């Protein structure tokens, strides 16, 4: 079985960035979806989110999904077709019955961030 398929079944991932001021690790829990070796997340707080600011300053991040750990490089999605893909993937994943709330504003206004995953160093 493809480990990416198994990981995509998880509801949350944990992304650890390096604090842009403190240099301390900063971990968030967030919804995600996979597309190949790329993990997509939508930042509801857009560029104001601390973790986004951290990732912009230091794109190297750590990602945990289930019991799997990865390194990664984060970037804000700027390409229009990739932006549409990220939004579509996340909205499809968290559509009812997985989540019963209205995600239309989030899906339209959140900032898409892509993380290119790499195997974690042991």
N, C-alpha and C positions, 0 to 999 in steps of 0.2 A: 504494500500500500504506500502511496506517495505521502510522505510526512507532511507536505504542505496542505494536502486535503484534510488530514487529521487535525492539523493546527487551525485551519479555517473553521472547523466545527466549534472551536472555543468561542465564548462570548467576548472575552477581554484579553488584551495583551498589556504588558507592563513595559513602558519605555523609560529608560534611565538616561537623562542628559547630564551634562556637566554644567554646574551653575556658572553663569557668565560673570558673576561678581565674586562668589565665594570659592569657586572651583569644587564645591561639594557635589556629590551625586544627588540628583533630583528625580525621583521615580513617580510616574503617573500610571493610573489604570485607565484604559480607554478602549472604546470599540475599534475594531479593525476589520479589514478584509485582505485576503491574499490574492495576488495575480502573479503566478510564477514565483520568482524570488523577490518580488516587491510586495511590501506590506503597505497598505494605504490606511490613513486615519484622517478624520476631519476634526479640525480644531474649531470648536464653537466660539472661542474667544479670539479667533483669528491671530493676528500678529501681536496682540496684547497678552496672549498666554505666555506665562513664564517659560514653559517648556519649549515653545516655539522660538522665543528670543534666545534661549540657551542653545537650541539646535542650529540657529542661524549663526551664532558665534562659533560653536564647536559642533560640526555636523556628525562627528563620531558618536554613536549611541549604542546602548545595550538594549536588547529586546528579550523578553521572556514571554512565551506563549505555552500555557500548560507547564509541563516539566522540561520544555526545550528552551535553550538559551542561544542567542545569536548576537553577533556584532552587527553593526549596520551603519549606513551613511544616510542621514536625513536630508531632505531638500523640500522646499516648497514647490508644489506643482505649478508650472506656468504655462505649459502647453495646453491649448484648449481641448484637444481630443483626450489627452490623459486626464485633465480635470473632469471632463464628462464621464470618463470611465470610472474614476475613483468615486464620484458621487453615485453613479448607477450601482456599482458593486456594493457600497455600504448601505444604500437605501434598500436594495434587494435583500441583503443579508438580515437586516434588522426590521424588515416589514412584518406585519402581523402574520402569524401568531407569536413570533419571537419577542416583539415589543409592541405594546398596544397603543402607544401614544402617537401623536401627530408629529412626524419627522420632516414635514415639508419645508419649514423655515430653515431648520438645521441643514437639510440636504441641499438647499439652495444657497445659503449664506456662509456656511462654515468654510474654513480654509483647508484645502486638501494638502496633505503632506505625504510624501512617499519615502519609504525607507528601503534601500537596497540591502537585503540581508546577506550576511556572510556567516560561515560556521564560527561559533564561539571558540575562542582560544581556551584550551584545557589547562 
